[in-house]
C-alpha cells in the first residue's frame, strides 16, 4: 500500500501540473512540458508571421523608377532650371558675338576713341 505522504506528494504535483518528484526534489518531466510546447508554438507563429509579411511585401513591392514622363516635383523643377540656365548662356554668348561685331564695325568706321 501507499503511505499517506506519497499520495499527498503525487496529488500536490498533479495539482501543480508537473510529474511526481524524484528523490532530489526536482519535478520529473515526461517529454516536453507544457511551457516548452507553448514557447515553441509562439516562436513558430512569430516566425510564420515574419515569413508571410516578407513574402507578401516582396511580391507587392514596386521597383523604384525615375518618374520622367510628365516630369513633376523636385525633379521637374531642377530640370526646368537647368534648361533655363542653358538658354540664358546661349543668349549671353549670342550677345557677346553681337557686341564683338559692333566693336569691329565701330573700329572700321573710325568712331573709336
Order of alpha helices (4+ residues) and beta strands (2+ residues): alpha-alpha-alpha
